[in-house]
């Protein structure tokens, strides 16, 4: 069976903005302005995750992962069509 697993990741986006000051540049990015120059993978975000049921927890334990009803960095799991 195939599954689709969505994982929270941290990426660094580099945006180019026209501004008079650093503060104005930051404010423009916060407003959603700027042209995307590049993105770069940084790390997996383990501060976010999803709750897991008892069956999944036991299956993870059986293959050597201690999940404790929480799957760090995992956003969702679904069966692939």
Secondary structure, 3 states (H helix, E strand, C coil): CCEEEEECEEEEEEEECCCCCHHHHHHHHHCCCCEEEEEEEEEECCCCEEECCHHHHHHHHHCCCCCCCEEECEEEEEECC
